[in-house]
Amino acid sequence: MQELRHSRQRDAIWEWIRDRHDHPTADSVYTAVREEFPRISLATVYRNLMLLADQGKLKIVDAGDRVARFDPNIAEHVHFHCTKCGKVVDIDAPELIRSVMQRDFSGVGRASACSICLQGICKECEAAGGASSEATQSESKVA
């Protein structure tokens, strides 16, 4: 495998994302890093995020909304995606992951990892009336 050249831009991306818990998108990272590197492109940010993921420093999170998010927490954990506000949060649920991984998938193959993302309404959106507005949206789709 070819050794990667040192990159100040990659270092800046890693410095910005490494302690985050909000699962930023490439666009979010791009907006933040552009303050230090005004000529950086979104493609460069995305390529470097993918390199960091390939190096095992980031996980790519698929929250079911067709947007790649990046997570520096590489430990096994579950995600919760609020379908109202879009927030993605970590859930420590080792028993859930363990139960999935212990299942017999012999008809398909042997699982070596799993990614679980629950979807629903977060407590903040629910408190602000998110559950009732989602129910209203569902009812209007049926009508």
Secondary structure, DSSP 8 states (H G I E B T S, - for coil): -------HHHHHHHHHHTT--S--BHHHHHHHHTTT-TT--HHHHHHHHHHHHHTTS-EEEE-SSS-EEEES--SS-EEEEETTT--EEEE--HHHHHHHHTS--TTT--------EEEE--HHHHHTTHHHHHHHHHHHHH-
